[in-house]
Amino acid sequence: MIWAVRSTLASCDAHQFVYIIKLVFLTVINLVKQAWLFPQSLVVMLKERRQQLTLDAEEVERLDRIRNPSKYLGK
């Protein structure tokens, strides 16, 4: 009887140990993935930033044309 209780506790500890090892492994894998994709995400972020700045400049010109049409008569 006591052996069965010890066996159950040992089995439970083994399952917890495997679970913890699995969590550590998955965490390390996700960290490696993020580190690998970090340069690409920086490039995408910079590209989107440049695109937004271009759109902002075009919007400023559009609003200026609406507010001051006399400045753009020849264009």
VMD Tcl script that builds the backbone (N, CA, C; Angstrom):
set m [mol new atoms 225]
animate dup $m
set s [atomselect $m all]
$s set {name element resname resid chain x y z} {
  {N N MET 1 A 0.820 -1.195 0.000}
  {CA C MET 1 A 0.000 0.000 0.000}
  {C C MET 1 A 0.863 1.257 0.000}
  {N N ILE 2 A 1.834 1.303 0.905}
  {CA C ILE 2 A 2.712 2.471 0.976}
  {C C ILE 2 A 3.512 2.585 -0.323}
  {N N TRP 3 A 3.904 1.437 -0.885}
  {CA C TRP 3 A 4.665 1.449 -2.129}
  {C C TRP 3 A 3.844 2.080 -3.261}
  {N N ALA 4 A 2.542 1.826 -3.298}
  {CA C ALA 4 A 1.659 2.369 -4.332}
  {C C ALA 4 A 1.555 3.879 -4.201}
  {N N VAL 5 A 1.513 4.387 -2.966}
  {CA C VAL 5 A 1.457 5.829 -2.757}
  {C C VAL 5 A 2.765 6.471 -3.201}
  {N N ARG 6 A 3.885 5.852 -2.828}
  {CA C ARG 6 A 5.191 6.379 -3.249}
  {C C ARG 6 A 5.322 6.342 -4.769}
  {N N SER 7 A 4.848 5.279 -5.356}
  {CA C SER 7 A 4.910 5.150 -6.810}
  {C C SER 7 A 4.094 6.251 -7.484}
  {N N THR 8 A 2.917 6.526 -6.941}
  {CA C THR 8 A 2.066 7.582 -7.490}
  {C C THR 8 A 2.733 8.940 -7.343}
  {N N LEU 9 A 3.324 9.203 -6.189}
  {CA C LEU 9 A 4.020 10.478 -5.983}
  {C C LEU 9 A 5.217 10.605 -6.908}
  {N N ALA 10 A 5.962 9.545 -7.071}
  {CA C ALA 10 A 7.121 9.573 -7.956}
  {C C ALA 10 A 6.676 9.791 -9.398}
  {N N SER 11 A 5.597 9.139 -9.769}
  {CA C SER 11 A 5.061 9.299 -11.114}
  {C C SER 11 A 4.591 10.734 -11.333}
  {N N CYS 12 A 3.934 11.302 -10.332}
  {CA C CYS 12 A 3.464 12.681 -10.419}
  {C C CYS 12 A 4.650 13.630 -10.547}
  {N N ASP 13 A 5.694 13.394 -9.764}
  {CA C ASP 13 A 6.884 14.230 -9.848}
  {C C ASP 13 A 7.541 14.111 -11.221}
  {N N ALA 14 A 7.552 12.918 -11.777}
  {CA C ALA 14 A 8.127 12.714 -13.103}
  {C C ALA 14 A 7.336 13.479 -14.149}
  {N N HIS 15 A 6.016 13.446 -14.037}
  {CA C HIS 15 A 5.186 14.182 -14.990}
  {C C HIS 15 A 5.411 15.685 -14.862}
  {N N GLN 16 A 5.519 16.166 -13.641}
  {CA C GLN 16 A 5.795 17.588 -13.444}
  {C C GLN 16 A 7.155 17.962 -14.011}
  {N N PHE 17 A 8.141 17.084 -13.796}
  {CA C PHE 17 A 9.480 17.348 -14.317}
  {C C PHE 17 A 9.466 17.417 -15.843}
  {N N VAL 18 A 8.798 16.481 -16.474}
  {CA C VAL 18 A 8.701 16.470 -17.938}
  {C C VAL 18 A 7.959 17.706 -18.423}
  {N N TYR 19 A 6.911 18.096 -17.709}
  {CA C TYR 19 A 6.144 19.286 -18.072}
  {C C TYR 19 A 7.024 20.536 -17.995}
  {N N ILE 20 A 7.801 20.638 -16.929}
  {CA C ILE 20 A 8.682 21.802 -16.774}
  {C C ILE 20 A 9.750 21.811 -17.858}
  {N N ILE 21 A 10.334 20.674 -18.136}
  {CA C ILE 21 A 11.342 20.583 -19.202}
  {C C ILE 21 A 10.727 20.977 -20.544}
  {N N LYS 22 A 9.501 20.528 -20.791}
  {CA C LYS 22 A 8.805 20.878 -22.038}
  {C C LYS 22 A 8.583 22.385 -22.126}
  {N N LEU 23 A 8.154 23.013 -21.011}
  {CA C LEU 23 A 7.948 24.463 -21.005}
  {C C LEU 23 A 9.249 25.211 -21.271}
  {N N VAL 24 A 10.324 24.773 -20.646}
  {CA C VAL 24 A 11.627 25.414 -20.856}
  {C C VAL 24 A 12.048 25.271 -22.319}
  {N N PHE 25 A 11.885 24.086 -22.868}
  {CA C PHE 25 A 12.250 23.841 -24.263}
  {C C PHE 25 A 11.443 24.730 -25.211}
  {N N LEU 26 A 10.129 24.802 -25.000}
  {CA C LEU 26 A 9.294 25.631 -25.869}
  {C C LEU 26 A 9.618 27.116 -25.721}
  {N N THR 27 A 9.956 27.528 -24.506}
  {CA C THR 27 A 10.348 28.922 -24.282}
  {C C THR 27 A 11.628 29.251 -25.025}
  {N N VAL 28 A 12.590 28.347 -24.962}
  {CA C VAL 28 A 13.857 28.565 -25.673}
  {C C VAL 28 A 13.619 28.604 -27.180}
  {N N ILE 29 A 12.791 27.709 -27.684}
  {CA C ILE 29 A 12.477 27.689 -29.123}
  {C C ILE 29 A 11.827 29.005 -29.542}
  {N N ASN 30 A 10.866 29.495 -28.767}
  {CA C ASN 30 A 10.216 30.766 -29.109}
  {C C ASN 30 A 11.184 31.930 -29.028}
  {N N LEU 31 A 12.100 31.904 -28.080}
  {CA C LEU 31 A 13.106 32.953 -27.974}
  {C C LEU 31 A 14.020 32.953 -29.200}
  {N N VAL 32 A 14.419 31.778 -29.649}
  {CA C VAL 32 A 15.258 31.670 -30.850}
  {C C VAL 32 A 14.498 32.173 -32.072}
  {N N LYS 33 A 13.219 31.827 -32.181}
  {CA C LYS 33 A 12.403 32.308 -33.311}
  {C C LYS 33 A 12.323 33.834 -33.315}
  {N N GLN 34 A 12.070 34.419 -32.145}
  {CA C GLN 34 A 11.983 35.874 -32.067}
  {C C GLN 34 A 13.316 36.525 -32.410}
  {N N ALA 35 A 14.401 35.959 -31.931}
  {CA C ALA 35 A 15.721 36.509 -32.238}
  {C C ALA 35 A 16.007 36.402 -33.738}
  {N N TRP 36 A 15.595 35.301 -34.350}
  {CA C TRP 36 A 15.818 35.097 -35.785}
  {C C TRP 36 A 14.986 36.084 -36.613}
  {N N LEU 37 A 13.761 36.366 -36.185}
  {CA C LEU 37 A 12.872 37.238 -36.944}
  {C C LEU 37 A 13.036 38.718 -36.598}
  {N N PHE 38 A 13.828 39.046 -35.587}
  {CA C PHE 38 A 13.984 40.431 -35.156}
  {C C PHE 38 A 14.509 41.341 -36.269}
  {N N PRO 39 A 15.570 40.972 -37.004}
  {CA C PRO 39 A 16.026 41.863 -38.090}
  {C C PRO 39 A 14.953 42.094 -39.151}
  {N N GLN 40 A 14.228 41.048 -39.498}
  {CA C GLN 40 A 13.169 41.191 -40.499}
  {C C GLN 40 A 12.072 42.115 -39.987}
  {N N SER 41 A 11.713 41.995 -38.726}
  {CA C SER 41 A 10.664 42.857 -38.191}
  {C C SER 41 A 11.132 44.311 -38.149}
  {N N LEU 42 A 12.420 44.544 -37.903}
  {CA C LEU 42 A 12.946 45.911 -37.953}
  {C C LEU 42 A 12.841 46.495 -39.353}
  {N N VAL 43 A 13.185 45.706 -40.351}
  {CA C VAL 43 A 13.109 46.168 -41.737}
  {C C VAL 43 A 11.669 46.497 -42.102}
  {N N VAL 44 A 10.748 45.645 -41.723}
  {CA C VAL 44 A 9.331 45.885 -42.023}
  {C C VAL 44 A 8.851 47.149 -41.313}
  {N N MET 45 A 9.263 47.320 -40.066}
  {CA C MET 45 A 8.854 48.497 -39.306}
  {C C MET 45 A 9.389 49.773 -39.956}
  {N N LEU 46 A 10.652 49.758 -40.376}
  {CA C LEU 46 A 11.231 50.941 -41.016}
  {C C LEU 46 A 10.563 51.231 -42.358}
  {N N LYS 47 A 10.249 50.178 -43.111}
  {CA C LYS 47 A 9.585 50.361 -44.402}
  {C C LYS 47 A 8.197 50.986 -44.201}
  {N N GLU 48 A 7.461 50.489 -43.208}
  {CA C GLU 48 A 6.139 51.053 -42.932}
  {C C GLU 48 A 6.254 52.498 -42.460}
  {N N ARG 49 A 7.276 52.794 -41.693}
  {CA C ARG 49 A 7.485 54.169 -41.203}
  {C C ARG 49 A 7.765 55.113 -42.377}
  {N N ARG 50 A 8.641 54.679 -43.295}
  {CA C ARG 50 A 8.925 55.514 -44.477}
  {C C ARG 50 A 7.675 55.725 -45.304}
  {N N GLN 51 A 6.891 54.673 -45.478}
  {CA C GLN 51 A 5.657 54.777 -46.257}
  {C C GLN 51 A 4.686 55.742 -45.582}
  {N N GLN 52 A 4.576 55.682 -44.270}
  {CA C GLN 52 A 3.672 56.576 -43.543}
  {C C GLN 52 A 4.141 58.021 -43.659}
  {N N LEU 53 A 5.454 58.254 -43.616}
  {CA C LEU 53 A 5.967 59.615 -43.764}
  {C C LEU 53 A 5.657 60.167 -45.153}
  {N N THR 54 A 5.761 59.316 -46.170}
  {CA C THR 54 A 5.427 59.738 -47.535}
  {C C THR 54 A 3.944 60.086 -47.632}
  {N N LEU 55 A 3.113 59.241 -47.052}
  {CA C LEU 55 A 1.675 59.514 -47.087}
  {C C LEU 55 A 1.340 60.789 -46.323}
  {N N ASP 56 A 2.032 61.011 -45.203}
  {CA C ASP 56 A 1.798 62.229 -44.424}
  {C C ASP 56 A 2.176 63.468 -45.235}
  {N N ALA 57 A 3.299 63.405 -45.968}
  {CA C ALA 57 A 3.721 64.542 -46.783}
  {C C ALA 57 A 2.712 64.814 -47.901}
  {N N GLU 58 A 2.207 63.752 -48.517}
  {CA C GLU 58 A 1.198 63.926 -49.568}
  {C C GLU 58 A -0.087 64.513 -48.994}
  {N N GLU 59 A -0.448 64.103 -47.800}
  {CA C GLU 59 A -1.651 64.630 -47.161}
  {C C GLU 59 A -1.479 66.108 -46.818}
  {N N VAL 60 A -0.284 66.486 -46.377}
  {CA C VAL 60 A -0.019 67.897 -46.076}
  {C C VAL 60 A -0.159 68.730 -47.339}
  {N N GLU 61 A 0.397 68.230 -48.450}
  {CA C GLU 61 A 0.282 68.974 -49.707}
  {C C GLU 61 A -1.177 69.064 -50.158}
  {N N ARG 62 A -1.913 67.974 -50.023}
  {CA C ARG 62 A -3.322 67.980 -50.419}
  {C C ARG 62 A -4.107 69.012 -49.610}
  {N N LEU 63 A -3.880 69.036 -48.307}
  {CA C LEU 63 A -4.582 70.004 -47.472}
  {C C LEU 63 A -4.147 71.431 -47.790}
  {N N ASP 64 A -2.868 71.609 -48.123}
  {CA C ASP 64 A -2.388 72.944 -48.483}
  {C C ASP 64 A -3.030 73.400 -49.790}
  {N N ARG 65 A -3.198 72.466 -50.728}
  {CA C ARG 65 A -3.869 72.817 -51.986}
  {C C ARG 65 A -5.312 73.245 -51.734}
  {N N ILE 66 A -5.969 72.586 -50.801}
  {CA C ILE 66 A -7.359 72.946 -50.487}
  {C C ILE 66 A -7.408 74.316 -49.809}
  {N N ARG 67 A -6.490 74.555 -48.894}
  {CA C ARG 67 A -6.505 75.813 -48.133}
  {C C ARG 67 A -5.995 76.997 -48.946}
  {N N ASN 68 A -5.010 76.774 -49.806}
  {CA C ASN 68 A -4.384 77.842 -50.579}
  {C C ASN 68 A -4.342 77.498 -52.075}
  {N N PRO 69 A -5.463 77.502 -52.741}
  {CA C PRO 69 A -5.468 77.103 -54.162}
  {C C PRO 69 A -4.701 78.078 -55.049}
  {N N SER 70 A -4.514 79.303 -54.614}
  {CA C SER 70 A -3.807 80.279 -55.459}
  {C C SER 70 A -2.324 79.921 -55.593}
  {N N LYS 71 A -1.758 79.219 -54.653}
  {CA C LYS 71 A -0.358 78.833 -54.734}
  {C C LYS 71 A -0.130 77.754 -55.801}
  {N N TYR 72 A -1.179 77.069 -56.195}
  {CA C TYR 72 A -1.040 75.915 -57.102}
  {C C TYR 72 A -1.768 76.138 -58.427}
  {N N LEU 73 A -1.886 77.365 -58.868}
  {CA C LEU 73 A -2.632 77.639 -60.100}
  {C C LEU 73 A -1.944 77.062 -61.314}
  {N N GLY 74 A -0.626 77.116 -61.372}
  {CA C GLY 74 A 0.094 76.629 -62.557}
  {C C GLY 74 A 0.356 75.139 -62.563}
  {N N LYS 75 A 0.076 74.473 -61.484}
  {CA C LYS 75 A 0.427 73.030 -61.416}
  {C C LYS 75 A -0.740 72.154 -61.716}
}
mol reanalyze $m
mol bondsrecalc $m
mol representation Tube
mol addrep $m
